[in-house]
Amino acid sequence: MTTSTPFIKPEHLNGVAFDGGWKSLGRMQETVEPASGKTLGKIAMATAQDIAAAATMSRKAQPTWAATAYERRSEILRNAARIAENNRDEIVDWIVRESGSTVPKAAFEVALTIKALFEASAMPSQAAGQVLPTQPGRLNLARRRAIGVVGVISPFNFPLYLAMRAIAPAIAVGNGVVLKPDPRTAICGGHVIARLFEEAGLPTGILSVLPGDGEAGAALCNAPDIGMIQFTGSPAAGRRVGEAAGRNLKNVSLELGGKNSFIVLDDADLDLAVKNAVWSTYLHQGQICMSAGRILVQAGIAQEFTRRLAEHAATLTSGDPASGQVALGPLINQAQLDHAARSVEAAVTGGAKVVAGGGHDGLFFQPTVLLGVNPDNPSFHEEIFGPVAVVTVFEKDEDAIALANDTDYGLSGAIVSRSIGRALAIGERLNVGLLHINDATVNDEVINPFGGVGASGNGTSIGGPANWEEFTQWQWVTIKADAPAYPL
């Protein structure tokens, strides 16, 4: 269902940002449709001073919000979910045009976002602590309380959902939020969120949406009024965020990249394995932290699997995703295109063979399959973030485990096999935060704890029960009828 009045109006595309109201910040830049190069509008670009001012405003407003009745906090989140449902088609269109997503991917992202809002709306009425054992005559409590203000730095690839999965639970439990969306997707990943909560009735000051560059991100990490940073992005940027947040004694949640292994055992159904590998590798042009960075195939089936994979890749069409007729859209910008092209070139120089794709037309990169990728090939270790399947052959199950763990990353892993016990035995030894047996590496259901280890994150998780751990902090409370007469 879509309303007849535009949800994102012309005034929201004229160089403004949101801090409870819409205003110009002095600096602005154009946001561009990657498929066509067309300008979609202008967004404001926040300075460090803008970030600091929004954090201070949120810190002042947050105690009142935390004290707001749980029914009202739940109601506002439900309102936002219903507004998203009512404007679903327009929001999908913004994701398609601004991020280069295909229509099915964008629709899936909006559905996840709506689910995240509804799931978060249940949090205010959930138990927020425990009664602990203690001595007679004393009540001993541990309760979870809002952190204060959470700074959220979100990426371009799933711009709406990867911001909302942090914003919704943070707000639900009583925090204020300052969001810095990626400037490349600041409308679908920022302005849409601001409009949802503006229409839902969120009080002024609880949410600010301020697109910006590295200066704005650094300001979030340094602002004394912000108690936590939730960051989703590259490992390089995540290390800088983690260092700055740690130096300023802030809680920090880092959701970073991955070089995820999709393992195909020799007893797998090859047709299903190929379909899952294609989804894992090519969804959203491979620009997903959970994408299969490696496809590890057992030797006995490697030739036939690779033939089917290459044939399937050759059938995937690329083009303007707004047409609704293509499987892949464009990469986000020229820098990402250049990185993918250099990665394929380096892989070939290192001994790999291109058996499908390998070329590009503008920002549209062909679905590519690289065969003969050994552990000393750069494409075995580097995150390409493009539609490139990296195929490595292994002999024994032990070899698959060693190859999959030969990385600094530790986000997602998938194993396809008719033997559940065999797959689980391998999975138990993989250093990953997400493990999928007979499924794709790309997976999220909102209700699950999501997080990686190693270079994929700092061991935290977000989603489902982990949201209480991330966006609150413990307070210990004891109560006695009378103060004791201590002997000192």
Helices and strands as residue ranges (DSSP letters): G 10-13, E 14-18, E 22-24, E 28-32, E 39-44, H 48-66, H 70-86, H 88-99, H 103-121, G 123-125, E 129-132, E 138-146, E 149-153, H 161-172, E 176-180, G 183-185, I 187-191, H 192-200, E 207-209, H 214-222, E 228-232, H 235-247, E 251-255, E 260-264, H 270-282, G 283-286, E 292-298, H 299-315, G 321-323, H 334-349, E 353-356, E 360-361, E 364-365, E 368-371, H 378-381, E 388-394, H 397-404, E 412-416, H 420-427, E 434-437, G 454-456, H 466-471, E 472-480
